[in-house]
Amino acid sequence: MYRRNPPGNPPLDPSGALIRSVALRMSRRLADRPQLVGALSSVVDMVENDETELAMDDIGLLIQFFQFPVLRSEYQDLVHAAQQLDSLDSLTDTGVERLVVDG
């Protein structure tokens, strides 16, 4: 299910690559929840359309809304991306850290 950056698009910025990677990993892990997978696919599309900051906000809101467990490695990648974007509030305001599990 790995998706490359669409032909003709510039390379992804590092924060966008992290967000897309996390969204794809979550999609594979939570494949039994089609509504959630569809929402995560929208996050991937945002990143691929150079809307990385919007994707960061959206993934935080999705985690808050669906209340699914977030693996520590996924969370660490999201924090790193949020720091690069100066957008930690996308995670802290939504309480994502409460849903982090070891795995």
N, C-alpha and C positions, 0 to 999 in steps of 0.2 A: 504494500500500500504506500510505499515511499513515492512521493511526488516531487519531481524536479521543478525548479523554477521554469515557468512557461517560456518557450522560445521567444526571443525578441525582448524579453523583460530584462532590465538590468539586474545584476546579482543582488541578492537580499542583503540588507544591512545585518550586522551581527545580532542585534536584538530581535529583528524579524525572523531570522533563522532559528533563534532559540524558541520564540513563541510558536512558530510553525511546527517545530520538532515536538514540543510539548503537546500541542493540540493533536498531532498525528498519533503520538504514543497513547494519549488518553483515549482517542477514538478506537484504537486497537484493543486496549484494555477493557473498555466499556462497550464493546460491540453489541452486547445484548440490550442496549438502551438506544434504539434508533432515533428518538427525538433528540437526545443528547448528542449523538454522533452527527446528526444534521447540523446542530448548532455549532459544534466544534469545526465542522467543515466550513462554515461561514467565517470562522476565525482564520482558517488557513487561506480562504479566498481574500480576506481583507489584507493579510500580509502580502500575498502575491500581487495585490493591486496597490502596493505602496501605502497602505493605511495601517502602519505598524502601531501607532499610538492608539488608534481606535480598537485594533485587535487586542492590545494589552488591557484596555478598559473592559472590552467585551468578555474576555476569558475570565476576568475577575468576577464579573456579574453572573456569568454562566455557572461558575463554581458556587457562588452564593445562592443562586436560584435552585439549582439541581441538588445541592448539598451532597455531593459525592466525595469519597475519599481521594485525597491528592497525595501521591507518593512523595516522599521527602525529596527525591532527586528531581521530580517535576517542579516542586515548589522552589527548590534552590535555583533551577534554571529560570523560572519566572521572576524570582527576586533579582537575579543578575540582569535579566532583560529590563525589568522595571527600573533598576538603578541606571542603566545605560540611557534610558528614556527620561530619567528624572521624573518617574511616575509611580513611585512606591505606593502612593495613595490608592492606586488601582487594586492593590492587594490588601492594604491595611484597612481601608474603608469598608471593604466587603467581608472582612473576617476570614479570609482564606486560611490563615495559619491555624485556625481551630479545626480544620478538616485534614490536616497533614498527618499521614501515617507512615510508619517505617515499612519499607517493602522492597 
